[in-house]
Amino acid sequence: MAKTIAVVDQPITGMDRLKTGPARLGEFLKDVRAEMKKVVSPSRAEVQATTIVVIVTVFVFAAYFGAVDYIVGHLMDFIFSHLAK
């Protein structure tokens, strides 16, 4: 039979968290600095290209939803006008 050891996890109290706070904050800030060194700003050409894609996409969706709204609106008017007779 395998022998197991029961480990009792002691609950972390507020005082324990308060005592380790400065060390955890320092570790967090060190991690933030390391991640910020990996950040790369996009070039002007990339920003222009993605902006154009967004604007074109907005206009395409606006035209699509406008057409669907127009068609559904007229269809509902047609249905209600025939039901009202």
N, CA, C and O atoms as a GROMACS GRO file, in nm:
protein
  340
    1MET      N    1   0.082  -0.118   0.000
    1MET     CA    2   0.000   0.000   0.000
    1MET      C    3   0.087   0.125   0.000
    1MET      O    4   0.195   0.129   0.060
    2ALA      N    5   0.039   0.222  -0.067
    2ALA     CA    6   0.113   0.348  -0.073
    2ALA      C    7   0.086   0.429   0.052
    2ALA      O    8  -0.026   0.436   0.103
    3LYS      N    9   0.191   0.488   0.098
    3LYS     CA   10   0.177   0.573   0.216
    3LYS      C   11   0.156   0.717   0.168
    3LYS      O   12   0.225   0.764   0.077
    4THR      N   13   0.064   0.783   0.228
    4THR     CA   14   0.038   0.923   0.192
    4THR      C   15   0.058   1.010   0.314
    4THR      O   16   0.040   0.968   0.428
    5ILE      N   17   0.094   1.129   0.287
    5ILE     CA   18   0.114   1.226   0.393
    5ILE      C   19   0.006   1.333   0.377
    5ILE      O   20  -0.010   1.391   0.270
    6ALA      N   21  -0.064   1.355   0.483
    6ALA     CA   22  -0.168   1.458   0.479
    6ALA      C   23  -0.105   1.591   0.515
    6ALA      O   24  -0.044   1.607   0.621
    7VAL      N   25  -0.119   1.686   0.425
    7VAL     CA   26  -0.067   1.820   0.450
    7VAL      C   27  -0.185   1.910   0.475
    7VAL      O   28  -0.278   1.919   0.394
    8VAL      N   29  -0.181   1.977   0.585
    8VAL     CA   30  -0.291   2.067   0.620
    8VAL      C   31  -0.252   2.206   0.573
    8VAL      O   32  -0.153   2.264   0.619
    9ASP      N   33  -0.332   2.259   0.481
    9ASP     CA   34  -0.308   2.396   0.436
    9ASP      C   35  -0.360   2.491   0.542
    9ASP      O   36  -0.476   2.486   0.583
   10GLN      N   37  -0.271   2.577   0.584
   10GLN     CA   38  -0.314   2.675   0.682
   10GLN      C   39  -0.375   2.793   0.608
   10GLN      O   40  -0.319   2.841   0.509
   11PRO      N   41  -0.488   2.838   0.654
   11PRO     CA   42  -0.551   2.952   0.585
   11PRO      C   43  -0.464   3.076   0.596
   11PRO      O   44  -0.401   3.103   0.698
   12ILE      N   45  -0.464   3.151   0.488
   12ILE     CA   46  -0.387   3.275   0.485
   12ILE      C   47  -0.470   3.383   0.552
   12ILE      O   48  -0.582   3.411   0.510
   13THR      N   49  -0.416   3.441   0.653
   13THR     CA   50  -0.489   3.543   0.726
   13THR      C   51  -0.459   3.680   0.667
   13THR      O   52  -0.371   3.696   0.583
   14GLY      N   53  -0.534   3.776   0.712
   14GLY     CA   54  -0.514   3.913   0.665
   14GLY      C   55  -0.377   3.967   0.701
   14GLY      O   56  -0.317   4.042   0.624
   15MET      N   57  -0.327   3.929   0.818
   15MET     CA   58  -0.194   3.976   0.861
   15MET      C   59  -0.085   3.916   0.774
   15MET      O   60   0.013   3.983   0.742
   16ASP      N   61  -0.102   3.788   0.736
   16ASP     CA   62  -0.002   3.725   0.648
   16ASP      C   63   0.003   3.798   0.514
   16ASP      O   64   0.111   3.825   0.461
   17ARG      N   65  -0.113   3.830   0.462
   17ARG     CA   66  -0.117   3.903   0.334
   17ARG      C   67  -0.057   4.042   0.349
   17ARG      O   68   0.010   4.091   0.258
   18LEU      N   69  -0.082   4.105   0.462
   18LEU     CA   70  -0.028   4.239   0.486
   18LEU      C   71   0.124   4.235   0.496
   18LEU      O   72   0.192   4.326   0.448
   19LYS      N   73   0.177   4.132   0.558
   19LYS     CA   74   0.322   4.119   0.574
   19LYS      C   75   0.391   4.093   0.441
   19LYS      O   76   0.501   4.143   0.417
   20THR      N   77   0.327   4.015   0.354
   20THR     CA   78   0.390   3.982   0.226
   20THR      C   79   0.355   4.083   0.117
   20THR      O   80   0.402   4.070   0.004
   21GLY      N   81   0.275   4.182   0.150
   21GLY     CA   82   0.231   4.281   0.051
   21GLY      C   83   0.344   4.352  -0.022
   21GLY      O   84   0.344   4.354  -0.145
   22PRO      N   85   0.441   4.411   0.051
   22PRO     CA   86   0.549   4.481  -0.019
   22PRO      C   87   0.630   4.390  -0.112
   22PRO      O   88   0.669   4.433  -0.221
   23ALA      N   89   0.654   4.268  -0.072
   23ALA     CA   90   0.729   4.175  -0.157
   23ALA      C   91   0.648   4.140  -0.282
   23ALA      O   92   0.702   4.134  -0.392
   24ARG      N   93   0.516   4.117  -0.263
   24ARG     CA   94   0.431   4.086  -0.378
   24ARG      C   95   0.420   4.206  -0.472
   24ARG      O   96   0.418   4.189  -0.593
   25LEU      N   97   0.414   4.326  -0.416
   25LEU     CA   98   0.408   4.446  -0.499
   25LEU      C   99   0.536   4.462  -0.580
   25LEU      O  100   0.531   4.494  -0.699
   26GLY      N  101   0.649   4.438  -0.517
   26GLY     CA  102   0.776   4.448  -0.588
   26GLY      C  103   0.785   4.347  -0.701
   26GLY      O  104   0.832   4.380  -0.810
   27GLU      N  105   0.740   4.225  -0.676
   27GLU     CA  106   0.740   4.121  -0.779
   27GLU      C  107   0.647   4.158  -0.894
   27GLU      O  108   0.679   4.137  -1.011
   28PHE      N  109   0.529   4.213  -0.857
   28PHE     CA  110   0.434   4.255  -0.960
   28PHE      C  111   0.493   4.365  -1.048
   28PHE      O  112   0.482   4.360  -1.170
   29LEU      N  113   0.556   4.464  -0.986
   29LEU     CA  114   0.614   4.575  -1.064
   29LEU      C  115   0.728   4.526  -1.152
   29LEU      O  116   0.747   4.576  -1.263
   30LYS      N  117   0.805   4.430  -1.103
   30LYS     CA  118   0.913   4.373  -1.184
   30LYS      C  119   0.855   4.300  -1.305
   30LYS      O  120   0.909   4.310  -1.415
   31ASP      N  121   0.746   4.227  -1.284
   31ASP     CA  122   0.680   4.158  -1.395
   31ASP      C  123   0.622   4.256  -1.496
   31ASP      O  124   0.628   4.234  -1.617
   32VAL      N  125   0.566   4.365  -1.446
   32VAL     CA  126   0.510   4.467  -1.535
   32VAL      C  127   0.620   4.527  -1.620
   32VAL      O  128   0.602   4.545  -1.741
   33ARG      N  129   0.732   4.559  -1.560
   33ARG     CA  130   0.844   4.616  -1.635
   33ARG      C  131   0.893   4.519  -1.743
   33ARG      O  132   0.923   4.561  -1.855
   34ALA      N  133   0.901   4.391  -1.709
   34ALA     CA  134   0.947   4.290  -1.806
   34ALA      C  135   0.849   4.279  -1.922
   34ALA      O  136   0.891   4.268  -2.038
   35GLU      N  137   0.718   4.282  -1.893
   35GLU     CA  138   0.619   4.274  -2.000
   35GLU      C  139   0.617   4.400  -2.085
   35GLU      O  140   0.598   4.392  -2.207
   36MET      N  141   0.636   4.515  -2.024
   36MET     CA  142   0.634   4.641  -2.100
   36MET      C  143   0.754   4.650  -2.196
   36MET      O  144   0.746   4.720  -2.297
   37LYS      N  145   0.863   4.581  -2.164
   37LYS     CA  146   0.976   4.580  -2.256
   37LYS      C  147   0.944   4.502  -2.383
   37LYS      O  148   1.009   4.521  -2.486
   38LYS      N  149   0.844   4.413  -2.376
   38LYS     CA  150   0.805   4.333  -2.492
   38LYS      C  151   0.708   4.405  -2.584
   38LYS      O  152   0.684   4.361  -2.697
   39VAL      N  153   0.651   4.517  -2.537
   39VAL     CA  154   0.550   4.589  -2.614
   39VAL      C  155   0.616   4.661  -2.731
   39VAL      O  156   0.718   4.728  -2.715
   40VAL      N  157   0.555   4.646  -2.849
   40VAL     CA  158   0.606   4.711  -2.969
   40VAL      C  159   0.495   4.799  -3.025
   40VAL      O  160   0.383   4.752  -3.046
   41SER      N  161   0.526   4.924  -3.050
   41SER     CA  162   0.426   5.014  -3.109
   41SER      C  163   0.416   4.988  -3.259
   41SER      O  164   0.517   4.961  -3.324
   42PRO      N  165   0.294   4.995  -3.313
   42PRO     CA  166   0.279   4.972  -3.457
   42PRO      C  167   0.336   5.090  -3.537
   42PRO      O  168   0.342   5.203  -3.489
   43SER      N  169   0.376   5.060  -3.658
   43SER     CA  170   0.428   5.167  -3.744
   43SER      C  171   0.312   5.249  -3.799
   43SER      O  172   0.196   5.209  -3.788
   44ARG      N  173   0.343   5.362  -3.857
   44ARG     CA  174   0.240   5.450  -3.913
   44ARG      C  175   0.163   5.378  -4.024
   44ARG      O  176   0.041   5.392  -4.035
   45ALA      N  177   0.234   5.302  -4.106
   45ALA     CA  178   0.170   5.229  -4.216
   45ALA      C  179   0.071   5.125  -4.163
   45ALA      O  180  -0.037   5.108  -4.218
   46GLU      N  181   0.110   5.054  -4.055
   46GLU     CA  182   0.019   4.956  -3.996
   46GLU      C  183  -0.106   5.022  -3.940
   46GLU      O  184  -0.217   4.970  -3.956
   47VAL      N  185  -0.090   5.136  -3.874
   47VAL     CA  186  -0.204   5.207  -3.818
   47VAL      C  187  -0.297   5.254  -3.930
   47VAL      O  188  -0.419   5.241  -3.919
   48GLN      N  189  -0.240   5.308  -4.038
   48GLN     CA  190  -0.323   5.353  -4.149
   48GLN      C  191  -0.397   5.236  -4.214
   48GLN      O  192  -0.515   5.248  -4.246
   49ALA      N  193  -0.329   5.125  -4.232
   49ALA     CA  194  -0.392   5.010  -4.296
   49ALA      C  195  -0.507   4.956  -4.212
   49ALA      O  196  -0.614   4.928  -4.266
   50THR      N  197  -0.486   4.941  -4.083
   50THR     CA  198  -0.592   4.888  -3.998
   50THR      C  199  -0.707   4.988  -3.983
   50THR      O  200  -0.822   4.948  -3.971
   51THR      N  201  -0.676   5.116  -3.985
   51THR     CA  202  -0.782   5.218  -3.978
   51THR      C  203  -0.870   5.212  -4.102
   51THR      O  204  -0.992   5.222  -4.093
   52ILE      N  205  -0.808   5.196  -4.217
   52ILE     CA  206  -0.885   5.187  -4.343
   52ILE      C  207  -0.973   5.062  -4.341
   52ILE      O  208  -1.088   5.067  -4.383
   53VAL      N  209  -0.920   4.951  -4.292
   53VAL     CA  210  -0.999   4.827  -4.284
   53VAL      C  211  -1.119   4.848  -4.192
   53VAL      O  212  -1.229   4.805  -4.225
   54VAL      N  213  -1.099   4.913  -4.080
   54VAL     CA  214  -1.209   4.937  -3.986
   54VAL      C  215  -1.315   5.026  -4.049
   54VAL      O  216  -1.434   4.997  -4.038
   55ILE      N  217  -1.274   5.135  -4.115
   55ILE     CA  218  -1.371   5.227  -4.175
   55ILE      C  219  -1.450   5.159  -4.286
   55ILE      O  220  -1.571   5.175  -4.293
   56VAL      N  221  -1.382   5.084  -4.371
   56VAL     CA  222  -1.452   5.013  -4.479
   56VAL      C  223  -1.549   4.911  -4.421
   56VAL      O  224  -1.661   4.898  -4.469
   57THR      N  225  -1.507   4.839  -4.319
   57THR     CA  226  -1.593   4.739  -4.256
   57THR      C  227  -1.716   4.805  -4.195
   57THR      O  228  -1.826   4.750  -4.206
   58VAL      N  229  -1.700   4.918  -4.132
   58VAL     CA  230  -1.814   4.988  -4.074
   58VAL      C  231  -1.914   5.027  -4.182
   58VAL      O  232  -2.035   5.010  -4.164
   59PHE      N  233  -1.866   5.078  -4.294
   59PHE     CA  234  -1.957   5.117  -4.403
   59PHE      C  235  -2.025   4.995  -4.466
   59PHE      O  236  -2.143   5.002  -4.502
   60VAL      N  237  -1.954   4.885  -4.479
   60VAL     CA  238  -2.015   4.764  -4.535
   60VAL      C  239  -2.127   4.714  -4.443
   60VAL      O  240  -2.236   4.682  -4.490
   61PHE      N  241  -2.100   4.707  -4.314
   61PHE     CA  242  -2.202   4.663  -4.220
   61PHE      C  243  -2.318   4.762  -4.214
   61PHE      O  244  -2.434   4.720  -4.202
   62ALA      N  245  -2.290   4.891  -4.221
   62ALA     CA  246  -2.398   4.990  -4.220
   62ALA      C  247  -2.487   4.972  -4.342
   62ALA      O  248  -2.609   4.980  -4.330
   63ALA      N  249  -2.429   4.949  -4.459
   63ALA     CA  250  -2.508   4.927  -4.580
   63ALA      C  251  -2.590   4.798  -4.568
   63ALA      O  252  -2.707   4.795  -4.606
   64TYR      N  253  -2.530   4.694  -4.515
   64TYR     CA  254  -2.600   4.567  -4.498
   64TYR      C  255  -2.719   4.583  -4.403
   64TYR      O  256  -2.831   4.544  -4.436
   65PHE      N  257  -2.695   4.639  -4.286
   65PHE     CA  258  -2.803   4.654  -4.190
   65PHE      C  259  -2.908   4.753  -4.238
   65PHE      O  260  -3.027   4.738  -4.206
   66GLY      N  261  -2.868   4.855  -4.313
   66GLY     CA  262  -2.964   4.947  -4.371
   66GLY      C  263  -3.055   4.876  -4.471
   66GLY      O  264  -3.176   4.898  -4.472
   67ALA      N  265  -2.996   4.791  -4.555
   67ALA     CA  266  -3.076   4.717  -4.653
   67ALA      C  267  -3.169   4.618  -4.584
   67ALA      O  268  -3.286   4.606  -4.622
   68VAL      N  269  -3.120   4.548  -4.485
   68VAL     CA  270  -3.204   4.452  -4.412
   68VAL      C  271  -3.317   4.526  -4.341
   68VAL      O  272  -3.430   4.479  -4.342
   69ASP      N  273  -3.289   4.638  -4.280
   69ASP     CA  274  -3.391   4.717  -4.212
   69ASP      C  275  -3.498   4.764  -4.311
   69ASP      O  276  -3.617   4.758  -4.281
   70TYR      N  277  -3.455   4.810  -4.427
   70TYR     CA  278  -3.548   4.857  -4.529
   70TYR      C  279  -3.638   4.743  -4.576
   70TYR      O  280  -3.760   4.759  -4.586
   71ILE      N  281  -3.579   4.628  -4.606
   71ILE     CA  282  -3.655   4.514  -4.656
   71ILE      C  283  -3.752   4.462  -4.549
   71ILE      O  284  -3.870   4.440  -4.578
   72VAL      N  285  -3.704   4.444  -4.427
   72VAL     CA  286  -3.790   4.393  -4.320
   72VAL      C  287  -3.900   4.494  -4.289
   72VAL      O  288  -4.014   4.455  -4.263
   73GLY      N  289  -3.867   4.623  -4.291
   73GLY     CA  290  -3.968   4.725  -4.264
   73GLY      C  291  -4.079   4.722  -4.368
   73GLY      O  292  -4.196   4.726  -4.332
   74HIS      N  293  -4.044   4.716  -4.495
   74HIS     CA  294  -4.145   4.710  -4.600
   74HIS      C  295  -4.224   4.578  -4.596
   74HIS      O  296  -4.344   4.577  -4.623
   75LEU      N  297  -4.157   4.471  -4.563
   75LEU     CA  298  -4.225   4.342  -4.551
   75LEU      C  299  -4.327   4.346  -4.437
   75LEU      O  300  -4.439   4.297  -4.452
   76MET      N  301  -4.290   4.404  -4.325
   76MET     CA  302  -4.384   4.415  -4.213
   76MET      C  303  -4.502   4.506  -4.249
   76MET      O  304  -4.616   4.475  -4.215
   77ASP      N  305  -4.475   4.618  -4.318
   77ASP     CA  306  -4.582   4.706  -4.361
   77ASP      C  307  -4.678   4.631  -4.455
   77ASP      O  308  -4.800   4.644  -4.444
   78PHE      N  309  -4.622   4.553  -4.546
   78PHE     CA  310  -4.704   4.475  -4.640
   78PHE      C  311  -4.791   4.374  -4.566
   78PHE      O  312  -4.910   4.361  -4.594
   79ILE      N  313  -4.731   4.303  -4.471
   79ILE     CA  314  -4.805   4.203  -4.394
   79ILE      C  315  -4.916   4.269  -4.311
   79ILE      O  316  -5.029   4.222  -4.311
   80PHE      N  317  -4.883   4.377  -4.241
   80PHE     CA  318  -4.984   4.442  -4.157
   80PHE      C  319  -5.094   4.507  -4.238
   80PHE      O  320  -5.209   4.511  -4.195
   81SER      N  321  -5.060   4.558  -4.356
   81SER     CA  322  -5.164   4.620  -4.438
   81SER      C  323  -5.262   4.515  -4.489
   81SER      O  324  -5.381   4.544  -4.501
   82HIS      N  325  -5.216   4.397  -4.520
   82HIS     CA  326  -5.304   4.290  -4.566
   82HIS      C  327  -5.381   4.224  -4.452
   82HIS      O  328  -5.491   4.174  -4.473
   83LEU      N  329  -5.325   4.224  -4.331
   83LEU     CA  330  -5.395   4.169  -4.216
   83LEU      C  331  -5.503   4.264  -4.166
   83LEU      O  332  -5.601   4.221  -4.105
   84ALA      N  333  -5.486   4.394  -4.190
   84ALA     CA  334  -5.581   4.493  -4.142
   84ALA      C  335  -5.707   4.498  -4.225
   84ALA      O  336  -5.808   4.554  -4.181
   85LYS      N  337  -5.705   4.442  -4.345
   85LYS     CA  338  -5.821   4.447  -4.434
   85LYS      C  339  -5.932   4.361  -4.387
   85LYS      O  340  -6.037   4.355  -4.451
   0.00000   0.00000   0.00000
